[in-house]
Amino acid sequence: MKNNSWAIPFAAASAGSPLQGAGYGPLLTEALALHGVKTRAEAEVFLSSGADLLHDPMLMLDMDKAAERIHRAVKNGECTAVFGDYDADGITSTCIMVDYLRSKGLTCIPYIPDRLRDGYGLNKTALRLLRDKGVELLISVDCGISAIEEVDYARSIGMDVIITDHHECRRDGVVPNAVAVIDCKRSGDNYPNKNLAGVGVALKVICACEGDWERVIEHYCDYVAVGTVADVMPLVGENRCLVCKGLDKLNYDPNPGFASLITASGIKPSAEIGAGDIGFRIGPRINAAGRMYQADLARELFMCIDRSRSAALAERLCLLNQERKNVQDSITAQAFEMLEGQSPDAPIVLSCEGWQQGVIGIVASKVAEKFGLPAVMISMDGENGKGSCRSYGDFNLYEALSACSSYLTGFGGHAKAAGLTIKRENVGPFRDAMAKYYKEKNPMRPPSTICDMFICRPSALSVRNVDELKLLEPCGEGNERPLMCMLDLRVDDFSNTNGGHLRLRLSYGSFRIDGIFFNHISTDFNLHHGDYIDLAFNPEINRYMGTTSVQLNVTSLRKHEPLELCREILKGNGGAARAAARYCPERRDFARIWTYFGPDFTLGGSAEEIISQCPCGMAPEKFCICIMAFLETGLLKSPDGGIFHASPAKIEGKADLEGSHIMQTLRAILEIR
């Protein structure tokens, strides 16, 4: 299982930031500093979502060729096809390209492959079928960058192909021999934004064909927002601009398909739709269609202009999503049962006959999260298997699969997520090869919880300061909502809701605040009244019965663990003083410890050992501050001058404990507060 260590940034990223005196609140200032933003000018650029962030589509390699070929198809009235992918990005890409080509008077056939029958990407059977229907020009969206043989086959049967994609190119740099290959990740491509979603690339092709960017973007920005967020693309720069425009449209002028899905997803009419709603409500329902082999259902929904028909389609999509959850839960239970009693230390590779290919990627994510390791789930069908892979930490899956590719019949994807095909006989050797590669790379296993901001002054969690964080929206990949943490909060009260959530009433000295931990209950943590806990959370504004307050949306909880802060204190980390100020000792604390030491006392050789030597009833953090003051004033000494293995020493005169560096730092912080 993964460890339960937390990474806590005791030092403030915004220390010395000019923003502190420029009208920005402490939470927003710290959040901006995490992105390297420290001046008002930088903040204005980072928080901008204006049209100045948009780039010229003609900067993309081959864009001129693509536009010329589409113009020729329109002029000649050619039959066209759009070949997409079965996820939310691919479906939205397909919708906008088909809609555009039809608006130009072309007969356009949408083709989204069946996940089970066709697999991912272009395939010869589908190409032959489309050519038999009279297709002269095929445009791929969100796929095709590695389809070397398939494009050659299309050419051989008299069909031109334009590739538009955003996935990684082959390592050897070879791209399909198409009329045009549009992918901003191509070597030699000068487009500034390398993180467009597939729907973003499709949008740029339409912009290049039309020339009127503003009108095109206004027309399709809702599709682009959904595809970009659902595909977890970074929400900065140009993507931020496109998603902001799309969210505005989803809130104020959604097309019938999106409007019906928003309603069916349970989003309240009065609520403002944000990126989180796309990521956790809208996107999963679209993806469910592809996972359950009915991607055309979602495509039909988003191209539907009849409101009653779109409402029925949206309800069917939600039912599919529930079915997907049931299948997913069943496979997850099987996977955990297969791993029961094991303590894996290398990528987890599991295989089973007949696993639903559409959901094993989600299960792989759950396995990776639980064990803190990359995970590969393989669905076997006779002698062949199809797998979905998810990374953990900074382990690059794409490079790992490349290194182990001799055991695979095919693979593709990103550093964080990938897919593969494999022969049954190679599953075991592939597992061994992945384990060997992983151990050679020896990637760092990240802490179970990585916090962005340490809250040392609870008063910072005011309604005004928390509300100001809205300026960061839309939050998502590359612009994540900062995860905050507080240590040593007292549990004054708690209750479990009927929906299986944990409500908390907490205090920190005289400060009081409520929190909620979704999908967890008190027995998950053996929680009792009066316990002291550490929390990782996102603060949010709670409006209820005319009252506005701050509530903590908890993401991680543990019984108070002093080890992280004690380690920093014992290292002499000045940034830890912000967190340690509440443990600032008094003279009687020093006297108690010195008496407790005795003449033959020796401190342990690690932070853990030193904590275990803390006098009963004293906070370990306070104990560590005291012994560091003793060390600084010469009352303790060790062979190497550090705190470990230190023992009492005799000095001439009286030690000035208040004059020690650590005590002066703590007193200064307390004065500021």
C-alpha positions in Angstrom: 0.0 0.0 0.0 1.1 3.6 -0.5 2.5 5.4 2.5 0.6 7.9 4.6 3.2 10.6 4.5 2.2 14.1 3.6 4.3 16.7 1.8 3.7 20.0 3.7 5.1 23.3 2.4 5.8 25.0 5.8 7.6 27.9 4.1 5.4 30.4 2.2 5.9 30.5 -1.6 4.8 34.1 -1.5 7.5 35.3 1.0 8.5 38.8 -0.1 6.0 38.9 -3.0 5.1 42.4 -4.1 1.5 41.1 -4.5 1.2 41.2 -0.7 0.9 44.9 -0.9 -0.9 45.2 -4.2 -4.4 44.5 -3.0 -4.4 40.7 -3.4 -5.5 38.6 -0.4 -3.2 36.2 1.3 -4.7 33.0 -0.2 -4.7 34.3 -3.8 -1.2 35.8 -3.3 0.1 32.4 -2.2 -1.8 30.5 -4.9 -0.3 32.8 -7.6 3.2 32.4 -6.1 2.9 28.7 -6.5 2.8 29.4 -10.3 5.8 31.7 -10.1 3.6 34.8 -10.3 4.8 37.5 -7.9 4.1 40.9 -9.5 0.8 42.6 -10.4 1.7 42.6 -14.1 2.4 38.8 -14.0 -0.8 38.3 -12.1 -2.9 40.1 -14.7 -1.3 38.0 -17.5 -1.9 34.7 -15.6 -5.5 35.5 -14.7 -6.3 36.8 -18.1 -8.7 34.9 -20.4 -8.8 37.4 -23.3 -8.6 36.8 -27.0 -5.0 38.0 -27.0 -4.1 34.5 -25.8 -5.3 33.0 -29.0 -2.7 31.9 -31.6 -2.7 32.0 -35.4 -3.7 28.5 -36.6 -1.5 28.9 -39.7 1.5 28.5 -37.4 0.8 24.8 -37.4 2.8 22.6 -39.7 0.7 21.5 -42.8 -2.2 23.8 -41.9 -2.0 25.5 -45.3 -2.2 22.1 -47.0 -5.2 21.0 -44.9 -7.1 24.3 -45.5 -6.4 24.1 -49.3 -7.6 20.4 -49.5 -10.8 21.2 -47.5 -11.5 24.2 -49.7 -11.1 21.9 -52.8 -13.5 19.4 -51.3 -16.1 22.1 -50.8 -15.7 23.5 -54.3 -16.0 20.0 -55.9 -18.8 18.8 -53.5 -16.9 15.8 -52.4 -18.2 13.2 -50.0 -16.3 13.5 -46.8 -15.9 11.5 -43.6 -14.7 12.5 -40.1 -13.1 9.7 -38.2 -13.0 10.3 -34.4 -12.3 8.7 -31.1 -14.8 7.3 -28.6 -13.9 9.6 -25.6 -15.3 13.0 -24.8 -12.5 14.8 -26.7 -12.9 12.6 -29.8 -16.7 12.9 -29.7 -16.7 16.7 -29.4 -14.0 16.9 -32.1 -16.2 14.8 -34.4 -19.2 16.9 -33.8 -17.7 20.3 -34.6 -15.9 19.0 -37.7 -19.0 17.3 -39.1 -21.1 20.3 -38.4 -18.7 22.6 -40.1 -18.3 20.5 -43.3 -22.1 20.0 -43.5 -22.6 23.8 -43.1 -20.5 24.1 -46.3 -22.9 21.9 -48.1 -20.9 18.7 -48.1 -22.2 15.2 -47.5 -20.2 14.3 -44.4 -20.3 10.8 -42.7 -19.2 10.7 -39.0 -17.4 7.6 -37.9 -16.5 6.8 -34.3 -15.0 3.3 -34.0 -16.6 0.8 -31.7 -14.2 0.3 -28.8 -14.7 -3.5 -28.8 -15.0 -4.2 -32.5 -12.6 -1.7 -34.0 -10.3 -0.7 -31.2 -8.6 2.7 -31.1 -7.8 4.8 -34.2 -8.0 4.2 -37.9 -8.5 0.7 -39.2 -8.6 -0.8 -42.7 -12.0 -2.3 -42.4 -13.6 1.0 -41.6 -11.6 2.8 -44.3 -12.8 0.3 -46.9 -16.4 0.7 -45.7 -16.2 4.5 -46.0 -14.7 4.3 -49.4 -17.4 2.1 -50.6 -19.9 4.8 -49.5 -18.2 7.2 -51.8 -15.9 9.0 -49.4 -13.1 10.9 -51.2 -11.7 12.8 -48.3 -11.3 11.6 -44.7 -10.4 13.8 -41.8 -9.2 12.2 -38.6 -9.8 14.0 -35.3 -8.1 13.2 -32.0 -6.4 10.2 -33.6 -4.3 9.1 -36.5 -0.8 10.4 -35.7 0.6 6.8 -35.7 -1.6 5.4 -38.5 1.2 4.9 -41.0 -0.1 1.7 -42.7 -3.8 2.7 -42.5 -3.1 6.0 -44.3 -1.1 4.2 -47.0 -4.1 1.8 -47.4 -6.5 4.7 -47.7 -4.4 6.2 -50.4 -4.2 2.9 -52.2 -8.0 2.7 -52.5 -8.3 6.3 -53.7 -9.1 8.2 -50.5 -7.2 11.3 -49.4 -6.6 11.7 -45.6 -6.0 14.7 -43.4 -4.7 13.8 -39.9 -5.6 16.1 -37.0 -4.4 14.9 -33.6 -2.7 16.0 -30.4 -1.1 12.8 -29.2 2.6 12.1 -29.1 4.3 11.3 -32.4 6.3 8.2 -32.9 9.7 8.3 -31.3 11.4 8.0 -34.8 9.5 11.1 -35.9 7.7 9.3 -38.8 4.2 10.6 -39.5 1.6 9.2 -41.9 1.9 10.0 -45.6 -1.3 12.0 -45.6 -2.3 15.2 -47.5 -1.7 17.1 -44.3 -0.7 16.0 -40.7 -1.8 18.6 -38.1 -0.4 17.9 -34.6 1.3 20.6 -32.6 3.6 18.0 -31.1 5.2 17.3 -34.4 8.9 18.0 -34.7 9.4 21.3 -36.4 5.9 22.6 -35.6 6.0 26.2 -34.4 2.6 26.5 -32.8 3.1 28.0 -29.3 0.5 25.9 -27.5 1.6 22.3 -27.4 -1.3 21.3 -25.1 -4.3 21.7 -27.3 -6.9 19.0 -26.9 -8.0 17.1 -30.0 -11.0 19.3 -30.2 -8.8 22.3 -29.9 -6.8 21.1 -33.0 -10.0 20.5 -34.9 -11.2 24.0 -34.0 -8.0 25.4 -35.3 -8.5 23.7 -38.7 -11.9 25.2 -39.0 -10.5 28.6 -38.0 -7.9 28.3 -40.7 -10.5 27.4 -43.3 -12.9 30.2 -42.3 -10.4 33.0 -41.4 -13.0 34.5 -39.0 -11.6 33.1 -35.7 -14.0 35.0 -33.5 -17.2 33.7 -35.1 -15.9 30.1 -35.3 -14.8 30.1 -31.7 -18.0 31.6 -30.5 -19.9 28.9 -32.3 -18.0 25.9 -31.1 -16.4 27.0 -27.8 -18.8 24.9 -25.6 -17.6 21.7 -27.4 -14.0 22.8 -27.0 -14.4 23.5 -23.3 -16.0 20.1 -22.7 -13.4 18.2 -24.7 -10.4 20.1 -23.2 -11.4 19.7 -19.6 -12.6 16.1 -20.0 -9.2 15.2 -21.7 -7.4 16.8 -18.7 -5.5 19.4 -20.8 -3.7 22.2 -19.0 -6.0 25.1 -18.3 -3.5 27.9 -18.9 -2.9 30.4 -21.7 -4.9 29.7 -24.9 -6.7 26.7 -23.3 -7.8 28.9 -20.4 -9.3 31.4 -22.9 -11.1 28.7 -24.9 -12.5 27.1 -21.7 -13.7 30.4 -20.2 -15.6 31.2 -23.4 -17.1 27.7 -23.5 -18.2 27.9 -19.8 -19.9 31.2 -20.5 -21.8 29.6 -23.4 -22.7 26.5 -21.3 -24.1 28.7 -18.6 -26.0 31.2 -20.7 -26.6 29.7 -24.2 -26.1 25.9 -24.3 -27.2 24.0 -27.3 -30.1 21.5 -26.8 -27.8 18.5 -26.3 -25.6 20.2 -23.7 -28.6 21.7 -22.0 -30.3 18.3 -21.7 -27.2 16.7 -20.3 -26.6 19.4 -17.8 -30.1 18.9 -16.5 -29.9 15.1 -16.5 -26.5 15.3 -14.7 -28.3 16.8 -11.7 -26.7 20.3 -11.9 -29.1 22.8 -10.4 -30.5 25.4 -12.8 -29.3 28.1 -10.4 -25.8 26.8 -10.2 -22.9 28.3 -12.2 -21.3 25.5 -14.3 -17.5 25.4 -13.8 -14.7 23.2 -15.0 -15.3 20.8 -12.1 -18.8 20.1 -13.4 -17.3 19.1 -16.7 -14.6 17.0 -15.1 -16.8 15.2 -12.6 -20.4 15.2 -14.1 -20.6 16.0 -17.8 -17.3 14.4 -19.0 -17.8 11.0 -17.3 -21.3 10.7 -18.8 -19.9 11.3 -22.3 -17.1 8.9 -21.8 -19.5 6.3 -20.5 -21.0 6.1 -24.0 -17.6 5.1 -25.5 -16.8 2.8 -22.6 -20.0 1.0 -23.0 -19.6 0.8 -26.8 -22.3 3.4 -27.7 -20.2 6.5 -28.5 -22.6 7.4 -31.3 -25.3 8.0 -28.7 -23.3 10.9 -27.3 -22.5 12.2 -30.8 -26.2 12.1 -31.7 -27.0 14.0 -28.5 -24.6 16.9 -29.2 -25.7 17.2 -32.8 -29.4 17.1 -31.9 -31.5 20.2 -32.3 -34.8 18.8 -31.0 -35.1 19.4 -27.3 -37.5 16.5 -26.5 -35.2 14.1 -28.4 -32.1 15.5 -26.7 -33.7 15.1 -23.3 -34.4 11.4 -24.0 -30.8 10.8 -25.3 -29.4 12.6 -22.2 -31.3 10.3 -19.9 -30.1 7.2 -21.8 -26.5 8.5 -21.4 -27.0 8.8 -17.6 -28.3 5.3 -17.5 -25.3 4.1 -19.4 -23.1 5.9 -16.9 -24.7 4.1 -14.0 -24.2 0.8 -15.8 -20.6 1.7 -16.3 -20.2 2.3 -12.6 -21.7 -1.1 -11.8 -19.3 -2.9 -14.1 -16.4 -0.8 -12.9 -17.1 -1.6 -9.2 -17.3 -5.3 -10.0 -13.9 -5.3 -11.8 -12.3 -3.2 -9.1 -13.4 -5.7 -6.4 -11.9 -8.5 -8.5 -8.6 -6.6 -8.9 -8.3 -5.9 -5.2 -9.1 -9.5 -4.4 -6.3 -10.7 -6.8 -3.9 -8.4 -4.9 -5.1 -9.3 -1.4 -2.2 -10.0 1.0 0.4 -8.8 -1.4 2.8 -5.8 -1.0 3.9 -5.1 -4.6 6.9 -2.9 -5.2 6.8 -2.6 -9.0 4.2 -1.8 -11.6 1.1 -3.9 -11.1 0.1 -6.0 -14.2 -3.2 -7.8 -13.9 -5.0 -9.8 -16.5 -8.4 -11.6 -16.7 -10.6 -13.1 -19.3 -13.5 -10.9 -20.5 -12.9 -7.7 -18.5 -14.9 -4.8 -19.9 -12.3 -3.0 -22.0 -14.1 0.3 -21.7 -13.7 0.6 -17.9 -10.4 -1.1 -17.1 -8.6 2.3 -17.5 -10.6 3.7 -14.6 -9.9 0.5 -12.5 -6.2 0.9 -13.3 -6.4 4.4 -11.8 -8.0 3.0 -8.6 -5.4 0.3 -8.3 -2.5 2.8 -8.9 -4.0 5.1 -6.3 -4.4 2.4 -3.7 -1.0 0.9 -4.0 1.0 3.9 -5.0 2.3 2.2 -8.1 1.7 2.3 -11.9 -1.0 -0.2 -12.9 -1.8 -2.1 -16.1 -5.2 -3.9 -16.5 -5.4 -6.4 -19.4 -8.6 -7.8 -20.7 -8.0 -11.2 -22.3 -9.9 -12.6 -25.3 -8.5 -16.0 -26.2 -4.8 -15.5 -27.0 -5.0 -11.7 -27.3 -5.3 -9.0 -24.7 -6.0 -5.3 -24.7 -4.8 -3.3 -21.7 -5.1 0.1 -20.1 -2.3 1.6 -18.1 -2.2 4.4 -15.6 0.9 5.9 -14.0 1.6 7.0 -10.5 3.9 9.9 -9.4 6.3 11.0 -12.1 6.8 7.6 -13.7 6.6 8.0 -17.5 4.4 5.2 -18.8 5.0 5.9 -22.5 8.7 5.6 -22.1 8.3 2.4 -20.0 6.1 0.8 -22.7 8.6 1.9 -25.4 11.4 0.1 -23.4 9.2 -3.0 -23.0 7.7 -2.9 -26.5 9.2 -6.2 -27.7 6.6 -7.9 -25.6 3.7 -5.9 -27.1 1.9 -6.1 -30.4 1.1 -2.4 -30.1 0.8 0.6 -27.7 0.2 4.3 -27.5 -0.7 7.1 -25.2 0.8 9.6 -22.9 3.2 9.7 -19.9 0.3 9.3 -17.5 -2.1 7.0 -19.4 -1.6 4.6 -22.2 -3.1 1.6 -23.9 -1.5 -1.6 -25.3 -2.2 -4.9 -27.0 -0.4 -8.1 -26.1 -0.3 -11.9 -26.7 -1.3 -14.0 -23.7 2.1 -15.8 -23.7 3.8 -12.4 -23.2 1.9 -11.1 -20.2 4.3 -12.7 -17.7 7.5 -11.6 -19.5 6.0 -8.1 -19.9 5.3 -7.9 -16.2 8.9 -8.9 -15.4 10.2 -6.4 -17.9 8.2 -3.6 -16.5 9.4 -4.5 -12.9 13.0 -4.5 -14.1 12.6 -1.1 -15.9 10.9 0.4 -12.9 13.6 -0.7 -10.5 16.3 0.6 -12.8 14.6 4.0 -13.0 13.9 3.9 -9.3 11.3 6.6 -9.4 10.5 8.5 -6.2 7.3 7.3 -4.6 5.5 10.5 -3.9 3.8 11.2 -0.5 0.2 10.1 -0.3 -0.9 13.7 0.1 0.9 16.6 -1.5 -0.3 19.9 -0.1 0.3 23.2 -1.9 -0.4 25.7 0.9 0.1 25.5 4.7 -2.4 27.6 6.6 -0.7 28.9 9.7 -3.2 31.7 10.5 -6.8 30.4 10.5 -8.0 34.0 10.1 -6.8 33.8 6.4 -9.7 31.5 5.8 -12.2 34.4 5.7 -15.2 34.6 3.3 -13.5 37.5 1.4 -10.2 35.6 1.0 -11.8 32.4 0.0 -14.2 34.1 -2.4 -11.2 35.8 -4.1 -9.9 32.4 -5.2 -12.6 32.4 -7.9 -10.3 34.6 -9.9 -8.2 31.4 -10.5 -11.1 29.7 -12.3 -11.3 27.7 -14.4 -9.2 25.4 -12.4 -7.9 22.1 -13.6 -4.8 20.5 -15.1 -1.9 23.0 -15.0 -4.0 25.4 -12.9 -5.1 23.1 -10.1 -7.1 24.5 -7.2 -4.4 24.8 -4.5 -4.7 22.0 -1.8 -4.4 23.6 1.6 -3.6 21.9 4.9 -3.9 22.6 8.6 -2.3 20.6 11.4 -3.5 19.8 14.9 -7.2 20.7 14.6 -9.5 19.6 17.4 -12.6 17.5 16.6 -15.3 19.2 18.6 -18.1 17.2 16.9 -18.8 15.0 13.9 -21.6 13.1 12.3 -22.2 10.7 9.4 -24.8 11.8 6.8 -27.3 9.4 5.2 -25.4 9.7 2.0 -22.2 8.3 3.5 -20.4 11.6 4.1 -18.5 12.8 7.2 -19.4 16.2 8.6 -16.9 17.8 11.0 -17.0 20.6 13.5 -13.4 21.7 14.2 -11.5 24.2 16.3 -8.0 25.6 16.3 -7.6 27.6 19.5 -10.5 30.0 19.5 -11.1 29.5 15.7 -14.1 27.4 14.7 -14.9 26.0 11.3 -16.9 23.2 9.7 -15.8 20.6 7.1 -17.2 17.8 5.0 -15.4 14.7 3.7 -17.4 13.2 0.9 -17.6 9.4 0.6 -16.0 8.8 4.0 -17.4 8.2 7.5 -16.0 8.4 11.0 -15.2 4.7 11.3 -12.8 5.0 8.3 -10.5 6.9 10.7 -11.6 5.6 14.1 -12.6 9.1 14.9 -13.5 10.3 18.5 -14.6 13.6 20.0 -11.6 15.5 21.2 -9.2 13.9 18.7 -6.6 16.1 17.1 -6.3 15.7 13.4 -4.5 17.0 10.3 -6.6 18.0 7.3 -5.9 18.6 3.6 -8.7 20.5 2.0 -10.1 23.1 -0.4 -12.0 25.9 1.2 -15.3 26.8 -0.3 -18.1 29.4 0.3 -21.2 27.8 1.8 -24.4 29.8 1.5 -27.3 28.4 3.5 -30.5 30.0 4.9 -29.2 33.5 4.2 -25.9 32.8 6.0 -22.5 32.8 4.2 -19.6 31.0 5.7 -16.4 29.1 4.8 -16.5 25.3 4.8 -13.6 23.0 4.3 -14.0 20.4 1.5 -11.7 17.7 2.9 -9.6 15.5 0.6 -7.4 13.8 3.2 -7.6 13.3 7.0 -5.3 11.6 9.5 -4.8 11.6 13.2 -2.4 14.5 14.1 1.1 13.5 13.0 3.8 15.7 14.4 6.7 14.0 12.5 6.8 16.2 9.4 7.0 19.5 11.4 9.4 18.0 13.9 11.7 16.9 11.1 11.8 20.5 9.7 12.4 22.0 13.2 15.3 19.6 13.8 16.7 20.5 10.4 16.7 24.1 11.4 14.3 25.0 8.6 13.3 28.6 9.2 10.1 28.2 7.2 8.9 25.7 9.7 8.7 28.5 12.3 5.4 29.6 10.8 3.8 26.3 11.7 5.7 26.0 15.0 4.7 29.4 16.4 1.7 27.9 18.3 4.1 25.6 20.1 6.4 28.4 21.3 7.6 27.3 24.7 7.7 29.2 28.0 10.4 29.2 30.6 8.7 26.4 32.6 8.8 24.1 29.5 12.6 24.6 29.3 13.0 23.8 33.0 10.8 20.7 32.8 12.8 19.3 29.9 16.2 20.1 31.5 15.2 18.3 34.6 13.9 15.5 32.6 17.2 15.1 30.7 19.4 14.4 33.7 23.2 14.3 33.3 23.4 11.1 31.2 20.6 11.7 28.7 21.4 11.3 25.0 19.0 12.2 22.2 18.1 9.7 19.5 19.7 9.5 16.1 16.5 10.3 14.1 13.5 12.5 14.3 11.3 9.5 15.1 13.6 8.5 18.0 13.7 12.0 19.4 9.9 12.3 19.3 9.7 9.1 21.3 11.8 10.7 24.0 9.3 13.6 24.5 8.0 14.0 28.1 4.5 12.7 28.6 1.9 15.4 28.0 4.1 17.8 26.0 3.6 18.4 22.3 6.5 16.9 20.4 6.8 20.1 18.3 7.3 22.1 21.5 9.9 19.5 22.7 11.8 19.9 19.5 11.8 23.7 19.7 13.2 23.5 23.2 16.1 21.1 22.4 17.0 23.2 19.3 17.2 26.2 21.6 19.4 24.2 24.0 21.7 23.2 21.0 22.0 26.8 19.8 23.0 28.1 23.3 25.5 25.3 23.9 23.4 23.4 26.5 23.5 20.4 24.2 26.3 19.2 22.0 27.0 16.3 19.7 30.1 15.0 17.9 29.0 16.5 14.6 27.4 19.7 16.0 23.9 18.6 15.1 20.9 17.7 17.2 21.1 13.9 16.7 22.9 12.0 19.5 23.3 15.3 21.4 23.7 15.2 25.2 23.9 17.8 28.0 27.0 20.0 28.1 28.3 22.4 30.7 28.7 26.1 29.8 30.1 29.0 31.7 27.5 31.5 32.9 23.7 31.4 32.2 22.3 30.3 28.9 20.2 33.0 27.1 17.4 30.7 25.7 15.3 33.6 24.6 18.2 34.9 22.6 18.5 31.8 20.6 17.7 32.1 16.9 14.7 29.8 17.0 13.1 31.6 19.9 13.7 35.0 18.4 12.1 33.8 15.1 9.1 32.4 16.9 8.6 35.6 19.0 8.7 37.7 15.9 6.1 35.6 14.2 3.8 35.8 17.2 4.1 39.6 17.3 3.0 39.8 13.6 0.0 37.7 14.4 
